[in-house]
Amino acid sequence: MTKTMIKGVLKTWKEDRGFGFISPDDGGKDIFIHISALKGMSRRPMTGDIIYYQVAKDNRGKFKAVNASIEGVQILEDKSAVHRRPHKTVTLIVFALIAIAAAVVALNLTP
């Protein structure tokens, strides 16, 4: 994967399928982009958008855009990171409550 960001124009976008192709500013072949490469964008991409991206190979050996962003579009907080932490906290609280309940039951059952 390239570590430097590349700039290009979203040449085509198929909203119903969630993918399109970027025409790199430096020329060369168009690059495939999937909606999953644009995580955290405040809106969906539109044809003509300026896209900054990195390039990686997919599992079939074809190049694709990754870690992409749309110029001038706000990046929202990564929701996946926000939801993971509370989920772990809730799980720990549930286990703690179960342990406390088991201890209370055990104490009440002893003669």
Secondary structure in CASP SS format (residue, H / E / C, confidence):
PFRMAT SS
TARGET T0000
AUTHOR 0000-0000-0000
METHOD secondary structure of the structure
MODEL  1
M C 1.00
T C 1.00
K C 1.00
T C 1.00
M C 1.00
I E 1.00
K E 1.00
G E 1.00
V E 1.00
L E 1.00
K E 1.00
T E 1.00
W E 1.00
K E 1.00
E C 1.00
D C 1.00
R C 1.00
G C 1.00
F E 1.00
G E 1.00
F E 1.00
I E 1.00
S E 1.00
P E 1.00
D C 1.00
D C 1.00
G C 1.00
G C 1.00
K C 1.00
D C 1.00
I E 1.00
F E 1.00
I E 1.00
H E 1.00
I H 1.00
S H 1.00
A H 1.00
L H 1.00
K C 1.00
G C 1.00
M E 1.00
S C 1.00
R C 1.00
R C 1.00
P C 1.00
M C 1.00
T C 1.00
G C 1.00
D C 1.00
I E 1.00
I E 1.00
Y E 1.00
Y E 1.00
Q E 1.00
V E 1.00
A E 1.00
K E 1.00
D C 1.00
N C 1.00
R C 1.00
G C 1.00
K C 1.00
F E 1.00
K E 1.00
A E 1.00
V E 1.00
N E 1.00
A E 1.00
S E 1.00
I E 1.00
E C 1.00
G C 1.00
V C 1.00
Q C 1.00
I E 1.00
L C 1.00
E C 1.00
D C 1.00
K H 1.00
S H 1.00
A H 1.00
V H 1.00
H H 1.00
R H 1.00
R H 1.00
P H 1.00
H H 1.00
K H 1.00
T H 1.00
V H 1.00
T H 1.00
L H 1.00
I H 1.00
V H 1.00
F H 1.00
A H 1.00
L H 1.00
I H 1.00
A H 1.00
I H 1.00
A H 1.00
A H 1.00
A H 1.00
V H 1.00
V H 1.00
A H 1.00
L H 1.00
N H 1.00
L H 1.00
T C 1.00
P C 1.00
END
